[in-house]
Amino acid sequence: MILGLILVMGLPYYQEVTLTPMWPDDQLEVSHRIGSFELKNQEGNVFSDRDLEGKIHVAGFFFTTCGGICGSLRENLRMVYEAFPNDPDVFVLFYSAMPEYDQVDVLARYGKRFDIDEKRWQLLTGDKRIIYQLARESYFADGKTEVNTFLHTEKFLLVDRQGYLRGVYNGTSRYEMTQLIEDLKALKRSK
């Protein structure tokens, strides 16, 4: 029944850290957008929120030395990436949760090792405060508030063309990746 409701009403919006889905109506105005940022990608180029204008993106958080869930996250994110081959309107962003280690050269080697195409799959590093602030205040990726508290989350977040957060998924679940791909297709159909 809930799935039918979602299909009829479209994808929800997420506006605060509890990630309670909301559908706009006369009483609810959607206001939360992903914040601005400027970071470096695996090629050493500046990548910012301006590069995402008019694009849909999926965001996740990882670190290159992770021996836990990050490998699963990467491979499940690849499923999403490969579902939209050569689609210039869809980006994948993988923010480093350990930017002090994951410098550009480390991300470049990681990208080559795992055949990550830098044209639409950005491995991002930079100022830890900016990344953690984005994770916690824009994407609501984890409930912690201290910048120095380590960021590690299994969440993938779907953001529409206007910068609104529209979906939250468990990145370790292949089933949820299938749902993410369907939701991404729905966003692509809505202009």
KOLZA-690562 format. One record per residue (C-alpha): residue in one letter; x, y, z. Coordinates in Angstrom, 1 decimal, always signed. Layout:
N
ATOM   r     east    north       up
ATOM   A        X        Y        Z
...
***
This chain:
191
ATOM   r     east    north       up
ATOM   M     +0.0     +0.0     +0.0
ATOM   I     +2.8     +2.5     +0.9
ATOM   L     +4.6     +1.7     -2.4
ATOM   G     +1.4     +2.5     -4.3
ATOM   L     +1.2     +5.8     -2.4
ATOM   I     +4.7     +6.7     -3.3
ATOM   L     +4.2     +5.9     -7.0
ATOM   V     +1.1     +8.1     -7.1
ATOM   M     +2.6    +11.0     -5.2
ATOM   G     +6.1    +10.8     -6.6
ATOM   L     +9.4    +10.8     -4.7
ATOM   P     +9.4    +12.4     -1.3
ATOM   Y    +11.6    +15.3     -0.1
ATOM   Y    +13.9    +15.1     +2.9
ATOM   Q    +14.4    +18.3     +4.9
ATOM   E    +16.0    +17.4     +8.2
ATOM   V    +18.3    +14.9    +10.0
ATOM   T    +15.5    +12.4    +10.9
ATOM   L    +15.1    +11.7     +7.2
ATOM   T    +11.4    +11.7     +7.5
ATOM   P     +9.9    +11.6     +4.0
ATOM   M     +7.7    +14.6     +3.2
ATOM   W     +5.5    +15.4     +0.2
ATOM   P     +4.9    +19.1     -0.5
ATOM   D     +1.4    +20.5     -0.3
ATOM   D     -0.2    +23.8     +0.6
ATOM   Q     +1.3    +23.6     +4.2
ATOM   L     +4.7    +22.3     +3.3
ATOM   E     +7.2    +24.3     +1.5
ATOM   V    +10.4    +22.5     +0.4
ATOM   S    +13.4    +24.5     +1.3
ATOM   H    +16.3    +22.3     +2.1
ATOM   R    +18.9    +22.0     -0.7
ATOM   I    +22.4    +20.5     -0.8
ATOM   G    +24.9    +23.3     +0.2
ATOM   S    +27.6    +24.8     -1.9
ATOM   F    +31.0    +23.3     -2.0
ATOM   E    +34.3    +23.3     -3.9
ATOM   L    +36.5    +20.2     -3.6
ATOM   K    +39.1    +18.4     -5.8
ATOM   N    +38.4    +15.3     -7.8
ATOM   Q    +40.7    +12.3     -8.6
ATOM   E    +42.2    +14.2    -11.5
ATOM   G    +43.1    +17.2     -9.3
ATOM   N    +40.4    +19.4    -10.9
ATOM   V    +38.1    +21.6     -8.9
ATOM   F    +34.6    +20.1     -8.7
ATOM   S    +31.8    +22.1     -7.1
ATOM   D    +28.1    +22.3     -6.7
ATOM   R    +28.0    +24.5     -9.8
ATOM   D    +29.1    +21.4    -11.8
ATOM   L    +25.8    +19.8    -10.7
ATOM   E    +23.4    +22.5    -11.8
ATOM   G    +20.6    +20.8    -13.7
ATOM   K    +22.0    +17.4    -13.0
ATOM   I    +20.8    +14.5    -10.8
ATOM   H    +23.4    +13.0     -8.5
ATOM   V    +23.9    +10.1     -6.1
ATOM   A    +26.2    +10.8     -3.2
ATOM   G    +28.1     +8.4     -0.9
ATOM   F    +30.9     +8.6     +1.6
ATOM   F    +33.9     +6.3     +1.7
ATOM   F    +37.7     +6.1     +2.3
ATOM   T    +40.3     +4.3     +0.3
ATOM   T    +41.8     +2.3     +3.1
ATOM   C    +38.4     +1.0     +4.3
ATOM   G    +38.5     -2.8     +4.9
ATOM   G    +34.8     -2.9     +5.8
ATOM   I    +31.7     -1.8     +3.9
ATOM   C    +33.4     +0.6     +1.4
ATOM   G    +34.1     -2.2     -1.1
ATOM   S    +30.4     -3.2     -1.1
ATOM   L    +29.4     +0.5     -1.4
ATOM   R    +31.7     +1.0     -4.4
ATOM   E    +30.4     -2.1     -6.2
ATOM   N    +26.8     -1.3     -5.5
ATOM   L    +27.4     +2.3     -6.6
ATOM   R    +28.8     +0.9     -9.8
ATOM   M    +25.4     -0.8    -10.5
ATOM   V    +23.8     +2.7    -10.4
ATOM   Y    +26.5     +4.2    -12.5
ATOM   E    +26.3     +1.5    -15.1
ATOM   A    +22.5     +1.8    -15.3
ATOM   F    +23.0     +5.2    -17.0
ATOM   P    +25.9     +4.8    -19.4
ATOM   N    +27.1     +8.0    -21.0
ATOM   D    +24.2    +10.0    -19.5
ATOM   P    +25.5    +13.5    -19.0
ATOM   D    +22.6    +14.3    -16.6
ATOM   V    +23.6    +11.8    -13.9
ATOM   F    +26.6    +12.1    -11.7
ATOM   V    +28.0     +9.9     -8.9
ATOM   L    +29.9    +11.6     -6.1
ATOM   F    +32.0     +9.6     -3.6
ATOM   Y    +33.2    +11.9     -0.9
ATOM   S    +36.3    +10.8     +1.1
ATOM   A    +35.6    +10.6     +4.8
ATOM   M    +39.4    +10.6     +5.4
ATOM   P    +40.5    +13.5     +3.2
ATOM   E    +43.7    +14.0     +5.2
ATOM   Y    +44.9    +10.7     +3.8
ATOM   D    +42.8    +10.5     +0.6
ATOM   Q    +44.7    +13.2     -1.3
ATOM   V    +44.3    +13.6     -5.1
ATOM   D    +47.1    +11.1     -5.9
ATOM   V    +45.6     +8.5     -3.7
ATOM   L    +42.1     +9.0     -5.2
ATOM   A    +43.7     +8.8     -8.7
ATOM   R    +45.3     +5.4     -7.9
ATOM   Y    +42.1     +4.2     -6.4
ATOM   G    +40.1     +5.3     -9.4
ATOM   K    +42.4     +3.5    -11.8
ATOM   R    +42.5     +0.4     -9.7
ATOM   F    +38.7     +0.1     -9.7
ATOM   D    +38.1     +1.5    -13.2
ATOM   I    +36.2     +4.5    -12.0
ATOM   D    +35.4     +6.9    -14.9
ATOM   E    +36.2    +10.5    -13.8
ATOM   K    +33.8    +12.0    -16.3
ATOM   R    +30.7    +11.3    -14.3
ATOM   W    +32.0     +9.5    -11.1
ATOM   Q    +33.8    +12.0     -9.0
ATOM   L    +36.0    +10.9     -6.1
ATOM   L    +36.2    +14.0     -4.0
ATOM   T    +38.6    +15.2     -1.4
ATOM   G    +39.5    +18.5     +0.3
ATOM   D    +38.9    +20.3     +3.5
ATOM   K    +37.6    +17.9     +6.1
ATOM   R    +35.3    +20.5     +7.7
ATOM   I    +33.6    +21.1     +4.3
ATOM   I    +33.1    +17.4     +3.6
ATOM   Y    +31.8    +16.6     +7.1
ATOM   Q    +29.5    +19.7     +7.1
ATOM   L    +28.1    +18.6     +3.7
ATOM   A    +27.6    +15.0     +5.0
ATOM   R    +25.8    +16.0     +8.2
ATOM   E    +24.0    +19.3     +7.3
ATOM   S    +23.2    +18.8     +3.6
ATOM   Y    +23.0    +15.1     +3.0
ATOM   F    +22.0    +14.1     +6.6
ATOM   A    +24.4    +11.1     +6.0
ATOM   D    +24.8    +10.5     +9.8
ATOM   G    +23.4    +11.9    +13.0
ATOM   K    +26.7    +13.0    +14.5
ATOM   T    +27.5    +16.7    +14.9
ATOM   E    +31.2    +16.9    +15.7
ATOM   V    +33.6    +17.4    +12.8
ATOM   N    +36.3    +15.4    +14.5
ATOM   T    +33.9    +12.4    +15.0
ATOM   F    +34.7     +9.9    +12.2
ATOM   L    +32.2     +9.8     +9.4
ATOM   H    +31.3     +6.3     +8.2
ATOM   T    +27.9     +5.6     +6.7
ATOM   E    +26.3     +3.1     +4.4
ATOM   K    +23.8     +5.6     +3.1
ATOM   F    +23.5     +6.7     -0.6
ATOM   L    +21.6     +9.9     -1.2
ATOM   L    +19.7    +10.8     -4.3
ATOM   V    +19.5    +14.5     -5.2
ATOM   D    +17.4    +16.0     -8.0
ATOM   R    +18.2    +18.7    -10.6
ATOM   Q    +17.3    +21.5     -8.2
ATOM   G    +19.5    +20.2     -5.3
ATOM   Y    +16.7    +18.7     -3.3
ATOM   L    +17.3    +15.5     -1.4
ATOM   R    +14.9    +13.0     -2.8
ATOM   G    +16.0     +9.5     -1.7
ATOM   V    +17.9     +7.7     +1.0
ATOM   Y    +19.2     +4.1     +0.5
ATOM   N    +21.2     +1.5     +2.2
ATOM   G    +24.3     +1.3     +0.0
ATOM   T    +25.1     -2.3     +1.1
ATOM   S    +21.8     -3.6     -0.2
ATOM   R    +21.6     -4.7     -3.9
ATOM   Y    +17.8     -4.6     -3.6
ATOM   E    +17.9     -0.9     -2.5
ATOM   M    +20.2     -0.2     -5.4
ATOM   T    +17.5     -1.5     -7.7
ATOM   Q    +15.1     +0.9     -6.1
ATOM   L    +17.6     +3.7     -6.4
ATOM   I    +17.9     +3.1    -10.1
ATOM   E    +14.1     +3.1    -10.5
ATOM   D    +13.8     +6.3     -8.5
ATOM   L    +16.6     +7.9    -10.6
ATOM   K    +14.7     +7.0    -13.8
ATOM   A    +11.6     +8.6    -12.3
ATOM   L    +13.6    +11.8    -11.6
ATOM   K    +14.9    +11.8    -15.2
ATOM   R    +11.4    +11.5    -16.5
ATOM   S    +10.2    +14.6    -14.5
ATOM   K    +11.6    +17.8    -16.0
***
